[in-house]
Amino acid sequence: MIRKLKTFLGRVYRDICRKVASNADVEARFARLLGLVKRLLTQQLKNKKRMATLPTFLPHCHEPMGSV
């Protein structure tokens, strides 16, 4: 399950990086989040500096899945 999520996250990360690269202002806004995503994607299981959880400043959606 986690492997599928990391694969999906990697695809979205690369797509956003491509789209943001053309605009320096937008790239600066996304730099912090993209840095966290890159760190999350490159970390190894045995790495002592790995992220245990994502920081709490990420937005959360409390709606149940499937509701529109």
Buried (B, 14 or more C-beta within 10 A) or exposed (E): EEEEEBEEEBEEBEEBBEEBEEEEEEBEEBEEBBEBBEEBEEEEEEEEEEEEEEEEEEEEEEEEEEEE
